[in-house]
Structure formats: structure tokens, C-alpha cells
Amino acid sequence: MTQRLLLFLKTFPLFLVVFTQLPFSAEAWGFFAHKQINRYAITTLPPDMFRFYKKHLTFLTEKSVNPDKRRYMIKHEAAKHFIDLEMYQTSSLHENKNLFKRVEKQDIPKDIIVSHGELPWAVLNVQKKLTQAFIHRDIPKILKLSADLGHYIADAHVPLHTTQNYDGQMTGQEGIHALWETRLPTLFIGLYNFFVGQASYIEDPLLHIWDIVIQSHTMVPKVLALEKQLSAQSPVLLKYSFEQSGKLLKKQYSVEFSTLYHQALQGQVEERLRQSIIQVGNFWLTAWMNAGSPSLDDFEDITVMQDQKEQPIQETIADIKIYSDQCTRLG
Ligand SMILES: [Zn+2]
């Protein structure tokens, strides 16, 4: 299988890979958690920011999934959603800081960085652009970049976004990615508490985002082992069920199996969702403070929900140029 095909499969919505009979519109389920994370991240903000972000809650929630949609249009988008930490063989924050310096010095070939994921760098890059948008009082960009940043930070909290075995394809567990990040939150969100307290300033965003992906990566063995253990105990007929989705019959992990897996994980999915929410708030707050904490009440009140104002494709292509320029500097 070519590297490009592997990359495509890795970032293609997994329910489409595993259950190919699903209609495209079923993506809404896959986007469920992202929307909740951006929505609740607003509750972590101090009053000055909260008033502004709450006013644009619908935009920030709905556009939280745009980075995933862009993967079908933009060649370099896919690599921003994951990082194969095995490739870097790093075990400490200190080593990872050195890794970033090596990337800056062009010590690591750019194709290695791209093929094994750019997630931490995507977060840092978008955060810097968000700071600039606050400085320039550019509301459409503040909203677009806030929504994007929320997406990448949320991805960084998913253990299977930090490993080469991203869908259990190396261990005979294909489908586990969608089970963990889509099926479980969708089934059990009613049990979760998403009020996570107040956001705080991040002193060192570089170390902070590396810390997050490393934490996620340490959870990979548990995510895989528990599913394998339960699968061994569950007959296939009990592991899967068929659910009606429009006119189609959709193969899905059964509620029974999902419940057992969710219990075995002992709150892991809720914890990663809660962490995502507070960290999105932290990164938003940090970008705003780094811009000098401008008063958002004074910003021009405009509506940016109309597609014609967002111009997604043109903006994204412009982003790529900026990002690719930055990548050239970095690696
Ligand atoms: Zn993503």
C-alpha cells in the first residue's frame, strides 16, 4: 500500500472505511464530539471573552468540523490531524522540545514530518495566527481560527490519533477508532459532565501540546488491550448489531459491546473530552492574552455565518501557502 493511500485511509472518517454502505450524511455522528468540545470550551472563558464567544456559539460549534471536511479538498490538511509518536521514539518533554528544535533547524526531513503527522505543529501554527487575528481585530479570522484550533486540540486528545496503529489495523482491531471516538461519546454523552472550570494561561504552548499528545499516546495500549480482551470474550454476533439509518441497514458495534468497553475504560473517554474542553479554552485564552487582551466588546459586530463571507476554499489555499512557508522554515 502506498504511503499516500495509507495517509488517506488514516484520516478518512473511519465509519466510511469500515462500514462502506453508510451514506455520506452520516458524517454528522463522527463530528458529534468536536461540536460538543468547542461548545463547552466557551464556558471556560473569562467574562470578556465569554460574551464574544457565546455570541458566536453556533458558528464555533458548527465550524468545529471544518478541518475534517477540508481533508477531502486540500492535500496537506490530513497530516494536521495526527502524529505517529512511535516514529520519534521520544519519552520525555525535554526530548520533544529538542525534537521541535531539530525540526526548526531542518534536521528532520520535511517528508518524514508530513507522512507521520503534524498535529502539534498545526496547533502551534493556528494559535499564532489566532493571536495575530486578535491583534488585527479580524473577527472572521478570529472565529475561523478559534474553530480550527478547537478541532486540532480535540484530535490531540484522542489516543488513536497519536499512533501508527490508528485503527487497530496492525492488531486485527479495525474499526476501533470510530468505536472509541464516535460510538462511545454518542452513546454515553448523557453521563458526562462537561463543566470543567476556568481556562488558564499557557506559559509554554510548545511543551503544553507535546504534553497532551504524549498523555494521549500513553493510553494507546489500554485502548487496544481492553477491546481485544472483550472481543475474545464476545461472540461476533453480540459484538455487532445492525441499525436502521434512513433506508440503509448500518453495521455498528452493539450497544452491549460498547457498554462493556466503555465500562472497562473506566471514564477514559469522558476524561479526554473534559481535557479537550479545558485545553481548547486554555489555548483560546492564551492567544487572546498574547495579543494584549483586547476588549472584544468593541469589535465590530458582524455576522460571519454566511458561506460567502467565509470563502472556505480560497482561505484554505491561502492558509496552505502560509503554512507551507512556515513548514519550510521549520523543517
Ligand atoms: Zn480531525
Residues whose N, C-alpha, C, O or C-beta is under 5 A from the ligand:
A	BS01	ZN	D68 H81 D155
